[in-house]
Amino acid sequence: MHSHQPPSTHPAHHLHAMLLAAGRGERMRPLTDTTPKPLLSVQGKPLMQWPLEALARSGCTCTVVNTAWLGEQIPQTFGDIFRLQPSSSMHEQLSNQEQTNSAMPIRYSHEGLDFGGALETAGGIARALPLLGDVFWVVAGDVFAPDFDFPAQAVDDFLATNHLAHLWLVPNPEHNPRGDFGLESGMALNLPAGDPRPRYTYSTMGLYRRALFEAPWCDIPAGNPGGVKAALAPLLRAAIDQECISATLYTGRWADVGTPQRLAQLNGGDPSSR
């Protein structure tokens, strides 16, 4: 991992972010045999470039990207600084000052190089924790949500609480009809089997406090020196049971780009196209 001092404060517009990009993408084979899934092209850009652009526009101070499968291709593509490129598709041209402010450092947590493979979501976040602040964004690099803008108001609202995370939930896609969590009065719920209340799918977009990845919730030391693999869902479910996780239903465009067919639908073309 590159060393980088995390911020001591976290103004609403200046959080760090963790972009998850270490997965193998088995269901996307053969496309992912030669290209990591976050670099597959969606509507003319590498998939993970969409959230990188949104994070840079939001004023994100630094994005930490974890890598594993074919992970060397990601820094080769994006380097250590991500800069917004004004284009005719943007609603308005960036001013010179905004262009300067949009230069966002990228740090890498190379799980594949360090441990021979991905550490799963909680293990990967624990590994990157020394690079992150007390509060940070998390987003998956294989989800297409072009309208999500990492809103500063949501950060303000979150900082005013003692919650450990705030999740954006989405209506259930075809591939996850049962959903993941309930939602009531702004709080995520674990709904027992047979409960008639609706469940929604976790979008992979969320605000997190470092405390969720520390004791008593997580027993992996910061930096995860042992390379422990750990899923995120058990941490979330334990914290939900203690009413520590808030949530919002997100109804903007969203797709989990998990199969060649879903990629093709987004690109309007052949499933084999990249």
C-alpha angles and dihedrals in degrees: 000000000000111000117240132164111239118225119271091213132036116210111190094258097043111061126134119241137211116216113194112221106144103097125118096227094218094172090054094060133160088030092056094048088087104016129047110242095245089061096053109116119254116183092339101316136081106269095242092051090074095065091037090058092047092048092050091049090050092057097253108179097213138347120217113207122195118209138188121139108061084341096160089072093066099062088039087059102040106020121198099305126052115202126188114238112211111229140174089257091066116093092238136002116262116247119237090258092050090049089053092048092048094068099110122188117230121208123191133220103197103202093167093054094042101042108009096253149017119306096212121245104297092037090050094048090048089051091052096041095105088060095051134075130237090275123028144162122251123198133161117242092220099059122094111215105146095172097052108106104180091245120225091213090061089053091051091050092047094049089054090063136060092232118136095217142000115212131198109220125196135201108275116273120219092263094055105037095158094054127209112254141017122233127215130159091347095306129112115239137202101223118203121231111282095024106139096212115108122262124211134202122254106243093208088242115115151135115242139189119221087233091074088066094049133070132327091026100039127025096196112110115241108272091028092237092182094055094238114186112223136164123230099222097076091054091049094047092049091050092044089056087058092049092247100126123076125191146191129207108238117203101176123111110301136163134171100221093212105139137034088248093058090047090051092050091054091047095041092229150078116335089229093057122106 
